[in-house]
Amino acid sequence: MTLQGGTAIALRVLVVAPRTAARVRFPEGLGLEAQPVRGLDIGTHVPADACGATGLAGVWVAGNATAPSEKVVGALACGVRAGMAINADLVAERTRRAVRARDVA
Ligand SMILES: Cc1cc2nc3c(=O)[nH]c(=O)nc-3n(C[C@H](O)[C@H](O)[C@H](O)COP(=O)(O)OP(=O)(O)OC[C@H]3O[C@@H](n4cnc5c(N)ncnc54)[C@H](O)[C@@H]3O)c2cc1C
């Protein structure tokens, strides 16, 4: 293997420890950003609960952005759970509004 500076090193095996980075960009001021995965030196993610809810109401994440060690099937399951949670949140909000509107009348 030849390093950038031209130094050649004889080797038979090269072991690397890849790190992943959550490529997310939230609007400034939301207070939401990728953070190092706690306890594991594997990269960054956006912390969220099992259904993808972040600490910020109305913002969900799914897949490797929150669970960097997931494979396709796990990332897909994250997305399904987040979709279900988002739908439930919207239904609850619409129901609250309908109840409020009825109380006023
Ligand atoms: C080398 C390698 C090998 C792997 N092998 C396997 C395997 O054999 N089996 C397996 O199950 N899993 C494997 N995985 C893991 C698998 O690829 C991931 O778990 C899965 O792709 C995660 O899906 P995702 O939707 O969360 O993210 P991604 O598949 O990364 O999808 C995110 C998408 O968002 C897009 N994006 C990013 N930023 C923006 C933006 N600002 N605006 C719009 N779009 C944006 C990206 O371009 C990308 O298309 C492998 C991963 C790697 C890196």
The ligand as a Gaussian input file, in Angstrom:
#p B3LYP/6-31G(d) Opt

LIG

0 1
 C      -21.234000      -0.989000       2.346000
 C      -22.589000      -1.334000       2.897000
 C      -23.084000      -2.610000       2.728000
 C      -24.332000      -2.931000       3.226000
 N      -24.816000      -4.210000       3.045000
 C      -26.035000      -4.524000       3.483000
 C      -26.572000      -5.830000       3.255000
 O      -25.941000      -6.697000       2.647000
 N      -27.809000      -6.110000       3.735000
 C      -28.558000      -5.178000       4.392000
 O      -29.680000      -5.476000       4.781000
 N      -28.068000      -3.924000       4.631000
 C      -26.836000      -3.578000       4.190000
 N      -26.328000      -2.322000       4.425000
 C      -27.125000      -1.378000       5.200000
 C      -28.220000      -0.737000       4.365000
 O      -27.648000      -0.160000       3.202000
 C      -28.903000       0.350000       5.212000
 O      -29.332000      -0.207000       6.449000
 C      -30.119000       0.953000       4.513000
 O      -29.788000       1.408000       3.216000
 C      -30.652000       2.119000       5.342000
 O      -31.749000       2.685000       4.661000
 P      -32.112000       4.187000       4.921000
 O      -33.339000       4.435000       4.091000
 O      -32.172000       4.474000       6.382000
 O      -30.872000       5.071000       4.379000
 P      -30.284000       5.151000       2.918000
 O      -30.470000       3.881000       2.158000
 O      -28.896000       5.687000       3.102000
 O      -31.210000       6.227000       2.207000
 C      -31.138000       7.603000       2.508000
 C      -31.403000       8.356000       1.221000
 O      -31.565000       9.747000       1.527000
 C      -30.860000      10.488000       0.547000
 N      -30.553000      11.799000       1.118000
 C      -29.583000      12.115000       2.020000
 N      -29.628000      13.429000       2.295000
 C      -30.638000      13.936000       1.561000
 C      -31.177000      15.241000       1.413000
 N      -30.706000      16.275000       2.101000
 N      -32.216000      15.413000       0.592000
 C      -32.753000      14.360000      -0.093000
 N      -32.282000      13.091000       0.011000
 C      -31.238000      12.899000       0.815000
 C      -29.630000       9.652000       0.230000
 O      -29.086000      10.004000      -1.013000
 C      -30.230000       8.256000       0.238000
 O      -30.746000       7.896000      -1.025000
 C      -25.099000      -1.953000       3.926000
 C      -24.589000      -0.667000       4.078000
 C      -23.350000      -0.355000       3.583000
 C      -22.822000       1.045000       3.754000

